[in-house]
Amino acid sequence: MTSAALAVAAREDAATEAVYDAIVIGAGISGIYQLYRLRQLGMKVRVFEAGTGVGGTWYWCRYPGARFDSESWSYGYSFSEELLKEWDWKEHFSPQPDNLEYLNLVADKFDLRRDMQFSSRVTAAHWNDAANEWTVTLESGETASARFLFTAIGILSAYTLPRITGIERFRGPSYHTARWPHTSVDFTGKRVGIIGTGASAIQAIPEIAKQARQLTVFQRRPNWAAPLHNAKISRGEMEEIRGRYPEIYARCAQTPGWFIHQPDPRKTLEVSPEEREAFWEKLYAEPGFGIWMGNFSDIVVDEKANAAISDFIARKIRSRVKDPKVAEKLIPKDHGFATRRVPLETGYFEAYNRDNVLLVDVNETPIEEITPSGLRTSEKEFEFDMLIYATGFDGVTGAFDRIDFRGPGGVRLRDVWADGPRTYLGQLVEGFPNLLMVLGPHTARGNIPRAVEHSVEWQTGLLRFMREHDYTRVETRPEYVAEWTQIVIKAAQRLLSWKVDSWQTGVNRNVDGRSVRRVLGYNGNGVHYRRKTAEVADGGYQELVFR
Ligand SMILES: Cc1cc2nc3c(=O)[nH]c(=O)nc-3n(C[C@H](O)[C@H](O)[C@H](O)COP(=O)(O)OP(=O)(O)OC[C@H]3O[C@@H](n4cnc5c(N)ncnc54)[C@H](O)[C@@H]3O)c2cc1C
């Protein structure tokens, strides 16, 4: 056969449609576990993943400094005793290479790869009412059908670039933190420019600063950040942690955010200033999210309480940054502490004390364009060998918007969700039969793998129920979708975070049409969410319609 004929044959092969019981989109933490459970139900499953391997976030985000801010031993899967015995976390907040190794181990251990297809971006998913199934189309043109479609496409997977003229003109290498090369990037002797100061930049900046000749940070909006206090885990300590796994997971199930941190029920201003200060000093010196999740619970709802903790963190920043002018630039003035997801850092503020690090506030001197040799602000021209975009994600709905989902009658999900998602429990989508979301909008999130395990188990429970009753189609009921949507909106709007633009409130100035706040997650108590979902399952899913 000639190569042209071979290519035609390959295209025809790709065009023949494969049929599965279930299709899962995405092979991160969510997709891996969803496949594992569906296979246990005896289903024929196909996972389509855009990347060349498993891992999701931990496959894509390989920038220097990338690591958990969940305690590693509270982040891993809990479903397999064997896996818990086999895997040793090496650090309390594990770095990206280890996290990727862990997820590859899970894929291999449970022989999951044979049902996964990599380099396979799903571009469309259309419901066929007559056949009662979903047909997905890949970028390659290949199609596949299944009765059930699971989205495991990530809340932070659709990355965004800034809207700056000339991005394509820069001659040196440029990287987005969420599309980092698979080989290491050497900054030695380089002049590096980094745009953005969100969570990824806060992890990357101290690491890059150690190597680069000059690092210039372009900041539009500072973020509150607090120390991670990472440490290695010795063998003995790992054994001790292993012995506590049941207790750790039980604790996570009992906290609002599914982390190990339990909020303090006292009201901030009812505690004496001395006691308050001592409590905050203790939290600030401790590892992890205690300063956020283990703080007085009213810091996220009460303006005065929030102002007090913000003042405490601001004082910490001033004490860590030598130049008072730089310190002031690093202190957020437009939102309070914990009203956006709090990045945890290791030497972030001290990085600005180095001679080779410069902070540029783009509110004072906006970036006008990227040039072939660097960039130009309203003040001056900067020359760089390398540019880094740490400009984050089109959060939560971004990955959904990038797939042409069509329900019965060709209705587009994007249109239905134009003013905000409408779901039942964040698990099923109104008007879209047999579409189940792992970590979709309006579900509880917090410590993500805990949410993922809960969601996957609830969904596989639903499928087991359908099989027992010979049902092939499940849909939401409008009154329960309306009720859940109201619960979610109310829970979000009582928080101070609702008054702040962030990826969590759906605002991203780099994306068209994303300038109005939307409620994207269930911000109520994770314990209540568990109870609610369990009640629905125990009651025989009467809130859903089956056929
Ligand atoms: C830098 C960083 C650090 C984080 N740290 C923490 C932490 O410490 N604790 C915590 O709880 N959470 C953390 N998160 C959130 C993190 O995203 C989750 O912990 C978790 O990895 C989500 O897993 P997932 O499988 O749901 O999504 P992802 O890991 O995002 O995986 C989704 C997968 O779907 C694929 N996909 C998307 N669209 C398509 C498509 N159309 N076709 C085919 N494939 C597609 C993507 O390629 C990706 O591989 C962090 C996120 C980032 C970005």
The ligand as an SDF file (V2000), in Angstrom:
LIG
                    3D

 53 58  0  0  0  0  0  0  0  0999 V2000
   -0.8990   23.6950   40.4490 C   0  0  0  0  0  0  0  0  0  0  0  0
   -2.0750   23.0940   41.1270 C   0  0  0  0  0  0  0  0  0  0  0  0
   -1.9790   22.6200   42.4260 C   0  0  0  0  0  0  0  0  0  0  0  0
   -3.0740   22.0310   43.0430 C   0  0  0  0  0  0  0  0  0  0  0  0
   -2.9580   21.5890   44.3310 N   0  0  0  0  0  0  0  0  0  0  0  0
   -4.0180   21.0210   44.9380 C   0  0  0  0  0  0  0  0  0  0  0  0
   -3.9370   20.5480   46.2800 C   0  0  0  0  0  0  0  0  0  0  0  0
   -2.9140   20.6100   46.9230 O   0  0  0  0  0  0  0  0  0  0  0  0
   -5.0490   20.0380   46.8260 N   0  0  0  0  0  0  0  0  0  0  0  0
   -6.2180   19.9230   46.1580 C   0  0  0  0  0  0  0  0  0  0  0  0
   -7.1900   19.4190   46.7110 O   0  0  0  0  0  0  0  0  0  0  0  0
   -6.3030   20.3330   44.8720 N   0  0  0  0  0  0  0  0  0  0  0  0
   -5.2560   20.8760   44.2600 C   0  0  0  0  0  0  0  0  0  0  0  0
   -5.3690   21.3170   42.9630 N   0  0  0  0  0  0  0  0  0  0  0  0
   -6.6030   21.0860   42.2200 C   0  0  0  0  0  0  0  0  0  0  0  0
   -6.3770   19.8570   41.2930 C   0  0  0  0  0  0  0  0  0  0  0  0
   -6.8010   20.2180   40.0420 O   0  0  0  0  0  0  0  0  0  0  0  0
   -7.0880   18.6440   41.8670 C   0  0  0  0  0  0  0  0  0  0  0  0
   -6.4770   18.2960   43.0900 O   0  0  0  0  0  0  0  0  0  0  0  0
   -7.0740   17.3860   41.0060 C   0  0  0  0  0  0  0  0  0  0  0  0
   -5.8510   17.1760   40.3750 O   0  0  0  0  0  0  0  0  0  0  0  0
   -8.2010   17.4150   40.0000 C   0  0  0  0  0  0  0  0  0  0  0  0
   -8.2550   16.1930   39.3630 O   0  0  0  0  0  0  0  0  0  0  0  0
   -9.2600   15.9650   38.1400 P   0  0  0  0  0  0  0  0  0  0  0  0
   -8.9830   14.6210   37.6200 O   0  0  0  0  0  0  0  0  0  0  0  0
  -10.6390   16.2710   38.5630 O   0  0  0  0  0  0  0  0  0  0  0  0
   -8.8780   17.0990   37.1070 O   0  0  0  0  0  0  0  0  0  0  0  0
   -7.5040   17.3240   36.3290 P   0  0  0  0  0  0  0  0  0  0  0  0
   -6.3720   16.8610   37.1370 O   0  0  0  0  0  0  0  0  0  0  0  0
   -7.5220   18.7260   35.8720 O   0  0  0  0  0  0  0  0  0  0  0  0
   -7.6280   16.3390   35.0870 O   0  0  0  0  0  0  0  0  0  0  0  0
   -8.5330   16.5720   34.0590 C   0  0  0  0  0  0  0  0  0  0  0  0
   -8.0100   15.8850   32.8270 C   0  0  0  0  0  0  0  0  0  0  0  0
   -9.0090   15.9950   31.8110 O   0  0  0  0  0  0  0  0  0  0  0  0
   -8.3690   16.2100   30.5880 C   0  0  0  0  0  0  0  0  0  0  0  0
   -9.3160   16.8780   29.6970 N   0  0  0  0  0  0  0  0  0  0  0  0
   -9.9480   18.0540   29.8800 C   0  0  0  0  0  0  0  0  0  0  0  0
  -10.7320   18.3330   28.8100 N   0  0  0  0  0  0  0  0  0  0  0  0
  -10.5780   17.3090   27.9510 C   0  0  0  0  0  0  0  0  0  0  0  0
  -11.1180   17.0290   26.6740 C   0  0  0  0  0  0  0  0  0  0  0  0
  -11.9560   17.8600   26.0650 N   0  0  0  0  0  0  0  0  0  0  0  0
  -10.7500   15.8700   26.0670 N   0  0  0  0  0  0  0  0  0  0  0  0
   -9.8930   14.9950   26.6640 C   0  0  0  0  0  0  0  0  0  0  0  0
   -9.3350   15.2360   27.8610 N   0  0  0  0  0  0  0  0  0  0  0  0
   -9.6800   16.3820   28.5060 C   0  0  0  0  0  0  0  0  0  0  0  0
   -7.1790   17.0800   30.9140 C   0  0  0  0  0  0  0  0  0  0  0  0
   -6.1580   16.9630   29.9430 O   0  0  0  0  0  0  0  0  0  0  0  0
   -6.7530   16.5200   32.2600 C   0  0  0  0  0  0  0  0  0  0  0  0
   -5.7520   15.5670   32.1250 O   0  0  0  0  0  0  0  0  0  0  0  0
   -4.2910   21.9240   42.3410 C   0  0  0  0  0  0  0  0  0  0  0  0
   -4.4030   22.4310   41.0490 C   0  0  0  0  0  0  0  0  0  0  0  0
   -3.3060   23.0110   40.4450 C   0  0  0  0  0  0  0  0  0  0  0  0
   -3.4650   23.5390   39.0460 C   0  0  0  0  0  0  0  0  0  0  0  0
  1  2  1  0
  2  3  1  0
  2 52  2  0
  3  4  2  0
  4  5  1  0
  4 50  1  0
  5  6  2  0
  6  7  1  0
  6 13  1  0
  7  8  2  0
  7  9  1  0
  9 10  1  0
 10 11  2  0
 10 12  1  0
 12 13  2  0
 13 14  1  0
 14 15  1  0
 14 50  1  0
 15 16  1  0
 16 17  1  0
 16 18  1  0
 18 19  1  0
 18 20  1  0
 20 21  1  0
 20 22  1  0
 22 23  1  0
 23 24  1  0
 24 25  2  0
 24 26  1  0
 24 27  1  0
 27 28  1  0
 28 29  2  0
 28 30  1  0
 28 31  1  0
 31 32  1  0
 32 33  1  0
 33 34  1  0
 33 48  1  0
 34 35  1  0
 35 36  1  0
 35 46  1  0
 36 37  1  0
 36 45  1  0
 37 38  2  0
 38 39  1  0
 39 40  1  0
 39 45  2  0
 40 41  1  0
 40 42  2  0
 42 43  1  0
 43 44  2  0
 44 45  1  0
 46 47  1  0
 46 48  1  0
 48 49  1  0
 50 51  2  0
 51 52  1  0
 52 53  1  0
M  END
$$$$
